[in-house]
Amino acid sequence: MMIHEIDPLADVRWSSLLARHQAASVFHSREWLEALRRTYGYPAVAVTTSAPDQELNDALVFCRVQSWLTGKRVVSVPFSDHCSPLVDSSEKLALLVSTLKRECDSGRRKYIELRPAGNQPPVAGFGHSTRFHWHRLDLRPSLDELFGRLHLSCIRRRLSRAKRAGFVYEEGQSEALLDKLYRLAVLSRRRHNLPPQPLKWFRNLIACMGEKLKIRMLTHSGRAAAAVLTLRFRETMTYKYGFSDQAFHGLGSMQLLLWKSIEDAKQDGLAEFDMGRCDWNDQGLAVFKDRWGCSRSPMVYLRYPQRMAQSEDADRNHAILRRFFAVAPDSVLVAAGNVLYRHMA
């Protein structure tokens, strides 16, 4: 069986495959792939067993990342929470990755990383790379039922407090909202001693996603308190980014924004609210998402060749960078994000 390489941004069959395949997500969409291309220069590519004159029945989409800092590699796909291979059998997946494995075996690529949703069956030669918790909320029950499943003190009482706190709610895609969101992004990333994502990434997401993207913002006394960015694809709303001012955490700002997102998803007749991934060792965030009534499942990324243990030198360099970011001014954090994220896919 021959393997064909296609451009998902140009192939007219791509949208039809995404509409039909159960595993398709917003991270397979042309909008997401185009935003990656515009921001980071990653051209999206897919391999398939379908000939050019046939209906597109399967695909593995990826980007070939070219980085002088972190190496040349294949990622499916950069900055996504998950991007499952659009195949229906492990045999077909093995066939599709075989051509990519040859790129690694020849030394042209450092590794391949697959980011399947949930637990992917074993793929020959691939080992576990990174492990996450994945939280999803089933929106099919009534809104009253969903509210009744919320944790009493952590969610419901915080919601009541937030509704009394005098927050002003805004939503949309305006430049003014983007400016507020980005200021909160800088503030939030500083708490973790990390640079923010480039502003042009969010601007390109807005331009590419159109009405499928929404910024939801709370202000208090004219000050930005919290913001979330959600994406829609088919019957799913995905919570992709959330940023906040810690001064308003006690008032339930993030709880109010997330509940507003859930209400909107229900009103639009969606079936699922994808609350995203969290690091395997971040039990605090995992428990917070559990308290929304979400189902939690493991999400394991796969890598070929199998991931080597990180060196002590690399760990030390990361620690030094985070100490530097902890004291760097905002302008330096922003500049660092503009440079580094292209190498962090």
VEXDREN-2710 file (C-alpha; in Angstrom, 1 decimal):
% VEXDREN-2710
k/r/px/py/pz
1/MET/0.0/0.0/0.0
2/MET/1.4/3.4/-1.0
3/ILE/1.8/6.3/1.4
4/HIS/0.9/9.7/0.0
5/GLU/1.9/13.1/1.5
6/ILE/-0.7/15.9/1.3
7/ASP/-1.1/19.5/2.4
8/PRO/-4.2/19.6/4.7
9/LEU/-4.5/23.4/4.2
10/ALA/-4.9/22.9/0.4
11/ASP/-6.4/19.5/0.0
12/VAL/-10.2/19.9/-0.6
13/ARG/-10.8/16.5/1.0
14/TRP/-9.5/17.5/4.5
15/SER/-12.8/19.1/5.8
16/SER/-14.8/16.1/4.7
17/LEU/-12.5/13.7/6.7
18/LEU/-12.7/15.9/9.8
19/ALA/-16.5/15.9/9.5
20/ARG/-16.6/12.1/9.4
21/HIS/-13.9/10.9/11.7
22/GLN/-14.8/10.4/15.4
23/ALA/-11.3/11.3/16.6
24/ALA/-11.1/14.7/14.8
25/SER/-10.7/17.7/17.0
26/VAL/-10.1/21.4/16.8
27/PHE/-6.4/20.7/16.7
28/HIS/-6.8/18.9/13.3
29/SER/-8.7/21.9/11.9
30/ARG/-7.4/24.1/9.1
31/GLU/-7.8/27.1/11.4
32/TRP/-5.5/25.7/14.0
33/LEU/-2.9/24.6/11.4
34/GLU/-3.0/27.9/9.6
35/ALA/-2.4/29.8/12.9
36/LEU/0.6/27.6/13.5
37/ARG/1.9/28.4/10.0
38/ARG/1.4/32.1/10.4
39/THR/2.9/32.4/13.8
40/TYR/5.8/29.9/13.9
41/GLY/6.3/29.1/10.2
42/TYR/5.4/25.4/10.7
43/PRO/3.9/24.0/7.4
44/ALA/1.4/21.3/8.2
45/VAL/1.7/18.0/6.3
46/ALA/-0.3/14.8/6.5
47/VAL/0.4/11.2/5.3
48/THR/-2.4/9.0/4.1
49/THR/-3.0/5.7/2.3
50/SER/-5.7/7.4/0.1
51/ALA/-4.5/8.2/-3.4
52/PRO/-5.1/11.7/-4.7
53/ASP/-8.1/10.6/-6.8
54/GLN/-9.8/8.8/-3.9
55/GLU/-11.9/9.9/-0.9
56/LEU/-9.6/10.7/2.0
57/ASN/-10.2/7.9/4.5
58/ASP/-7.2/8.2/6.9
59/ALA/-4.5/10.7/7.8
60/LEU/-1.7/11.5/10.3
61/VAL/-1.2/15.2/10.4
62/PHE/2.1/16.7/11.7
63/CYS/4.6/19.6/11.4
64/ARG/8.3/19.2/10.7
65/VAL/9.8/21.5/13.3
66/GLN/13.2/23.0/12.3
67/SER/15.0/24.4/15.4
68/TRP/18.7/25.2/15.9
69/LEU/18.0/25.2/19.6
70/THR/15.9/22.0/20.2
71/GLY/16.6/20.0/17.1
72/LYS/14.7/18.9/14.0
73/ARG/11.7/16.8/14.8
74/VAL/8.2/15.7/13.8
75/VAL/5.3/16.8/16.1
76/SER/1.6/15.9/15.7
77/VAL/0.9/18.7/16.3
78/PRO/2.6/21.7/18.0
79/PHE/0.9/23.3/21.0
80/SER/-2.1/21.0/20.8
81/ASP/-3.4/19.3/23.9
82/HIS/-4.1/16.2/21.7
83/CYS/-4.1/15.4/18.0
84/SER/-5.0/11.7/17.5
85/PRO/-4.1/9.9/14.3
86/LEU/-7.1/9.7/12.1
87/VAL/-6.9/6.0/11.4
88/ASP/-9.1/3.1/12.3
89/SER/-6.5/0.3/12.9
90/SER/-3.1/-0.1/14.6
91/GLU/-1.8/-1.7/11.4
92/LYS/-2.7/1.3/9.3
93/LEU/-1.1/3.7/11.8
94/ALA/2.1/1.6/11.8
95/LEU/2.2/1.9/8.0
96/LEU/1.7/5.7/8.1
97/VAL/4.4/6.3/10.7
98/SER/6.9/4.0/8.9
99/THR/7.8/6.7/6.5
100/LEU/8.4/9.2/9.3
101/LYS/10.5/6.7/11.3
102/ARG/12.8/6.5/8.3
103/GLU/13.5/10.2/8.7
104/CYS/14.6/9.6/12.3
105/ASP/16.6/6.5/11.4
106/SER/18.5/8.4/8.7
107/GLY/19.4/11.1/11.2
108/ARG/17.3/13.8/9.5
109/ARG/15.0/14.1/12.5
110/LYS/15.7/13.9/16.2
111/TYR/12.4/12.2/17.1
112/ILE/8.7/11.9/16.3
113/GLU/6.1/12.8/18.9
114/LEU/2.4/11.7/18.6
115/ARG/-0.2/13.3/20.9
116/PRO/-3.2/11.0/20.9
117/ALA/-6.2/11.7/23.0
118/GLY/-6.4/9.2/25.8
119/ASN/-4.5/5.9/25.8
120/GLN/-3.2/5.1/22.3
121/PRO/-2.6/1.3/21.6
122/PRO/1.1/0.5/21.3
123/VAL/2.9/1.6/18.2
124/ALA/6.0/-0.4/17.2
125/GLY/9.1/1.4/18.3
126/PHE/7.3/4.2/20.2
127/GLY/7.7/4.6/23.9
128/HIS/5.9/6.9/26.4
129/SER/7.0/10.5/26.3
130/THR/4.9/12.7/28.6
131/ARG/1.8/11.9/30.7
132/PHE/-1.2/14.1/31.5
133/HIS/-4.6/14.0/33.0
134/TRP/-7.4/14.9/30.5
135/HIS/-10.7/16.3/31.8
136/ARG/-14.0/16.3/29.8
137/LEU/-17.4/17.3/30.9
138/ASP/-20.5/15.6/29.4
139/LEU/-22.9/18.3/28.5
140/ARG/-25.9/16.1/27.8
141/PRO/-27.5/16.3/31.3
142/SER/-29.6/19.4/32.0
143/LEU/-28.0/22.5/33.3
144/ASP/-29.6/22.0/36.7
145/GLU/-28.1/18.5/36.8
146/LEU/-24.6/19.8/35.9
147/PHE/-24.9/22.5/38.5
148/GLY/-25.9/19.9/41.1
149/ARG/-22.7/17.9/40.4
150/LEU/-20.4/20.9/41.2
151/HIS/-18.4/20.7/44.4
152/LEU/-20.2/22.6/47.0
153/SER/-17.4/24.7/48.6
154/CYS/-14.8/24.9/45.8
155/ILE/-17.2/25.7/43.0
156/ARG/-20.8/26.5/43.9
157/ARG/-20.0/28.8/46.9
158/ARG/-17.3/30.5/44.8
159/LEU/-19.8/31.1/42.0
160/SER/-22.2/32.7/44.5
161/ARG/-19.5/34.9/45.8
162/ALA/-18.4/35.9/42.3
163/LYS/-21.9/36.9/41.3
164/ARG/-22.1/39.2/44.3
165/ALA/-18.6/40.6/43.8
166/GLY/-19.4/43.2/41.1
167/PHE/-17.5/41.7/38.2
168/VAL/-18.2/43.0/34.7
169/TYR/-18.4/40.3/32.1
170/GLU/-17.3/40.9/28.4
171/GLU/-16.8/38.5/25.5
172/GLY/-15.7/38.7/21.9
173/GLN/-12.6/39.0/19.8
174/SER/-11.8/42.7/19.9
175/GLU/-8.3/44.1/20.1
176/ALA/-9.2/45.7/23.5
177/LEU/-10.2/42.2/24.9
178/LEU/-7.0/40.7/23.4
179/ASP/-4.9/43.4/25.1
180/LYS/-6.5/42.7/28.5
181/LEU/-6.0/38.9/28.0
182/TYR/-2.4/39.3/27.1
183/ARG/-1.7/41.5/30.1
184/LEU/-3.2/38.7/32.3
185/ALA/-1.1/36.1/30.3
186/VAL/2.1/37.9/31.3
187/LEU/1.0/38.2/34.9
188/SER/0.0/34.5/35.0
189/ARG/3.1/33.2/33.4
190/ARG/5.2/35.3/35.7
191/ARG/3.7/33.4/38.7
192/HIS/5.2/30.2/37.1
193/ASN/8.5/31.9/36.2
194/LEU/7.9/31.4/32.5
195/PRO/7.5/33.7/29.5
196/PRO/4.1/34.2/27.9
197/GLN/3.1/32.9/24.5
198/PRO/3.7/35.5/21.7
199/LEU/0.9/38.0/21.3
200/LYS/0.9/37.3/17.6
201/TRP/-0.1/33.7/18.4
202/PHE/-3.4/34.8/20.0
203/ARG/-3.9/37.4/17.2
204/ASN/-3.5/34.7/14.5
205/LEU/-5.8/32.4/16.4
206/ILE/-8.5/35.0/16.4
207/ALA/-7.9/35.8/12.7
208/CYS/-8.0/32.1/11.7
209/MET/-10.7/30.7/14.0
210/GLY/-13.2/33.5/13.5
211/GLU/-16.5/33.0/15.4
212/LYS/-15.3/29.6/16.6
213/LEU/-13.0/31.4/19.1
214/LYS/-14.2/33.5/22.0
215/ILE/-12.4/35.5/24.7
216/ARG/-14.3/35.7/28.0
217/MET/-13.2/38.4/30.4
218/LEU/-14.0/39.6/33.9
219/THR/-13.0/43.1/35.1
220/HIS/-13.4/44.6/38.5
221/SER/-13.3/48.3/39.1
222/GLY/-11.8/48.7/35.7
223/ARG/-9.1/46.1/36.3
224/ALA/-8.8/42.9/34.3
225/ALA/-9.4/40.0/36.8
226/ALA/-9.5/36.8/34.7
227/ALA/-9.9/35.7/31.1
228/VAL/-10.4/32.4/29.3
229/LEU/-10.1/31.6/25.6
230/THR/-12.4/28.9/24.2
231/LEU/-12.5/27.2/20.9
232/ARG/-15.4/25.4/19.2
233/PHE/-15.3/22.4/16.8
234/ARG/-18.3/20.3/15.9
235/GLU/-20.1/19.4/19.2
236/THR/-17.2/20.3/21.5
237/MET/-16.2/23.5/23.2
238/THR/-12.5/23.4/24.3
239/TYR/-11.1/25.5/27.1
240/LYS/-7.6/26.2/25.8
241/TYR/-6.2/29.1/27.8
242/GLY/-7.0/30.7/31.1
243/PHE/-5.2/33.6/32.8
244/SER/-5.9/35.5/35.9
245/ASP/-4.9/38.1/38.5
246/GLN/-4.3/36.3/41.7
247/ALA/-5.7/39.2/43.7
248/PHE/-9.2/38.1/42.6
249/HIS/-8.9/34.3/43.1
250/GLY/-10.7/34.4/46.4
251/LEU/-13.7/36.0/44.8
252/GLY/-14.3/33.1/42.4
253/SER/-13.3/34.8/39.1
254/MET/-12.2/31.7/37.3
255/GLN/-15.1/29.6/38.6
256/LEU/-17.5/32.2/37.2
257/LEU/-15.8/32.3/33.7
258/LEU/-15.8/28.5/33.4
259/TRP/-19.4/28.2/34.4
260/LYS/-20.4/30.9/31.9
261/SER/-18.5/28.9/29.2
262/ILE/-20.5/25.8/30.2
263/GLU/-23.8/27.7/30.1
264/ASP/-23.0/29.0/26.6
265/ALA/-22.0/25.5/25.4
266/LYS/-25.3/24.1/26.7
267/GLN/-27.3/26.9/25.1
268/ASP/-25.6/26.2/21.8
269/GLY/-26.5/22.5/22.0
270/LEU/-22.9/21.2/22.3
271/ALA/-22.3/17.7/23.7
272/GLU/-18.9/18.1/25.5
273/PHE/-16.8/20.7/27.3
274/ASP/-13.1/19.8/26.9
275/MET/-11.4/21.2/30.0
276/GLY/-8.0/20.3/28.6
277/ARG/-5.0/18.5/30.0
278/CYS/-2.9/19.1/33.2
279/ASP/0.5/17.7/34.2
280/TRP/0.4/14.2/35.7
281/ASN/2.0/15.5/38.9
282/ASP/-0.2/18.6/39.2
283/GLN/-2.8/17.0/41.5
284/GLY/-4.1/20.4/42.7
285/LEU/-5.3/21.3/39.2
286/ALA/-6.5/17.8/38.5
287/VAL/-8.7/17.8/41.6
288/PHE/-10.0/21.3/40.8
289/LYS/-11.2/20.0/37.4
290/ASP/-12.6/16.8/39.0
291/ARG/-14.8/19.1/41.1
292/TRP/-16.7/20.3/38.0
293/GLY/-18.0/16.8/37.5
294/CYS/-15.6/16.0/34.7
295/SER/-14.4/12.6/33.8
296/ARG/-10.6/12.2/34.1
297/SER/-8.6/9.9/31.9
298/PRO/-4.9/9.5/31.2
299/MET/-3.4/11.1/28.2
300/VAL/0.0/9.7/27.1
301/TYR/2.2/11.1/24.3
302/LEU/4.3/8.7/22.3
303/ARG/7.8/9.2/21.0
304/TYR/10.1/7.5/18.6
305/PRO/12.9/6.7/19.4
306/GLN/11.9/6.2/23.0
307/ARG/12.6/9.2/25.1
308/MET/16.0/9.3/26.8
309/ALA/16.2/10.5/30.4
310/GLN/16.8/14.3/30.6
311/SER/20.3/15.1/31.5
312/GLU/21.3/16.8/34.7
313/ASP/22.8/19.6/32.6
314/ALA/19.4/20.2/31.0
315/ASP/17.6/20.2/34.4
316/ARG/20.2/22.7/35.7
317/ASN/19.8/25.0/32.6
318/HIS/16.0/25.0/33.0
319/ALA/16.3/25.9/36.7
320/ILE/18.7/28.8/35.9
321/LEU/16.3/30.1/33.2
322/ARG/13.3/30.0/35.6
323/ARG/15.3/31.9/38.3
324/PHE/16.2/34.5/35.6
325/PHE/12.5/34.8/34.5
326/ALA/11.4/35.2/38.1
327/VAL/13.3/38.6/38.3
328/ALA/13.2/39.7/34.7
329/PRO/11.0/42.7/33.8
330/ASP/7.8/42.2/31.7
331/SER/9.5/43.4/28.6
332/VAL/12.2/40.7/28.8
333/LEU/9.6/38.0/29.5
334/VAL/7.6/39.1/26.4
335/ALA/10.7/39.2/24.3
336/ALA/11.8/35.8/25.5
337/GLY/8.4/34.3/24.7
338/ASN/8.6/35.7/21.1
339/VAL/11.9/33.9/20.6
340/LEU/11.6/30.7/22.6
341/TYR/8.1/29.4/21.8
342/ARG/9.1/28.6/18.2
343/HIS/11.6/26.1/19.7
344/MET/9.3/24.7/22.3
345/ALA/6.7/22.9/20.1
END
